[in-house]
Each structure stands twice: as structure tokens, then as C-alpha cells.
Amino acid sequence: MNVPRRYHTASTLANGSVLVAGGSNGTNLISTELYNPLTGTWTITGSINVPRLYHTATTLKNGSVLVAGGYNNSATFTSAELYNPSTGTWTITGSMSVARESHTASILANGSVLVAGGVNSAYLTSTELYNPLAGTWTTTGDMNTARCNHIASTLANGSILVAGGFNSGVYLNSAELFNPSTGTWTTTGSMNVARASHTASVLANGSVLIAGGSNGSNSYFNSAELYNPSTGAWTTTGSMIIAREYHIAVTLANGSILITGGMGSTGILNIAELYNPSTGAWTTTGNMSIARYIHTASTLADGKVLVAGGYSGGSGSLNSAELYQSI
């Protein structure tokens, strides 16, 4: 990349390019750039209007990218903006009703975007919906539990599953479901392990795989568990080989889940591993060239996975990128 960054977002565009936005490298960033898979090069594109990290980025059905919320120099934002891939520019859109960072954003079947939880001066139960046609936000039902650093997954029936996270010194194992038809949240089965900074992946059979995370300083998990949408129950599955948090999970074309990087008890990791949904087992795969966490990973049209940026400790924020190709 042209700019080293961590805590950025990565969004795949309709033409197969990857848009990276914001983040930090000691200075909070307004710069954004595009990765071209055909040439393997990065080019600078229009800057966001507000430097931000801990924000969300969602690719809308019309191809635009919605960035919402985040943090900059002790300020948490309500603001949101849209990237237009045709012009390479960002425009301000309607602001959320509540400032938030470390929240989640999920696109619904009708094209709306659901933003849930996060934190400002308090941990949040509030959720709201963005209407791309109107460019406005409306509040919807509150979650049952305030949380940040949680995960959100879209289930086959269109519901949104939120699980885990952090609230006022407490790590959470609770999970709940958003019903887009009613705008309400209902509790579902709790995870076996309270965790935050974990990953979630929807498998081909509709189950959701939760992996890793932590419940405090130097307490990293290798445990993994599966959510069954039919029963609302969680069951443990094979544990990762390496305990980690702030890693990234991506789904490969063959249905396997690739985990990259993260922070573990030995420090920042370059180790990657694969989950096989058929066996429930993990195996190591090729290591990344550089140890990194709070990076991004994006699946490209050719099946390769692009890993970009992150943090490597002594070397600081990274501008390096690398490609993973499954055998």
C-alpha cells in the first residue's frame, strides 16, 4: 500500500478491486486506496472527509461503500459517508443518531444496513438502520445487552446473529438475534466461552463458526464453537492450533475457513491455519511473510486472499500486502 495503516477497513467492489479506507499509523488517516488484482498494484483514491478508525465499511447493493462511525483523537463519530467507485470520491450522507465505535454493520436483504452496539462514553444497546435510497438513519429495536468488539453474522433466513463482546469490564458469552421483519432482538443460546475480538464465519450448511478471541490481558483462546440456527444452541468444535485474538477469518472457495495472524501468548503471529467444516479439525497452512494483527483480509474473484496492513510491534504499522492461494 502507499500508506502504512492498521484499524482500517477493506471493501470488495463490484469490479473486483479492494478499497482500503482510514485507519491509523500513529496519525489517524483520511487516505484511501484501491488494490487492482489484475496488476497487483495500489493507487490512491479520494480521501474520506473525516479521519477515522474503529469504523465500519459496508458495500451497498448499488456498489457504493458506506463508512459509518469510528474514532479520532478522543472524538467518537455519528457521521457517515459514501464512496462512489465511478468517480473515486466520498460524499457525506446522513448521520447516525448515536456516536459509536467498535460496532458492527450488516447489510440486510432489502439493502438497508443495520448498525449495532459499540461504545462512546458508554457501552451501547442501541441499533439503527441506514436507508440507501433516502440516505437517512432510523432507530430500531435495542439489543438486550450493551456490547462492543462483538461479531455480527447474517443467517440464511436473513436474521442477524450478534455474539460475545465486551461491556464495562465484563466479557460476554451472550448472543441475540435481530429480526428484520419486526425490528426486534431476542436472546438465543449463549456461547460456551465468553470472548471478544474473535471471528465469525457462516459455513455452507448455515452454521456459524466462532474462533479465538480473549477475555482479558494475556488470556487468548484457541477454542472454537458452532451456532446452529435451527436449535439456537452452541456446540464446541475442534480447537485452533494457536490461541489468538484480533485475527482475521475468510471463507475460501472450497468452504474452508482461513485464519490469519493475530495476537497470541508468544506475540504477534504470522501463522495461518485452516478449518475443515467436514471434519471439525484445524490444520496449519503456509505462514504469512510478516507477522501482523489488526489487519484486513479480502477474498478476490480468483479465489486468492489479499492480506493488507496491520501492526507488527517494533516495526509499527505496515504497508505491506500479501496473497494466499489454497492448494
Summary of the structure (lengths in Angstrom):
residues: 327
radius of gyration: 18.3
end to end distance: 26.0
largest distance: 49.0
contacts: 1194
relative contact order: 0.12
helix: 1%
strand: 45%
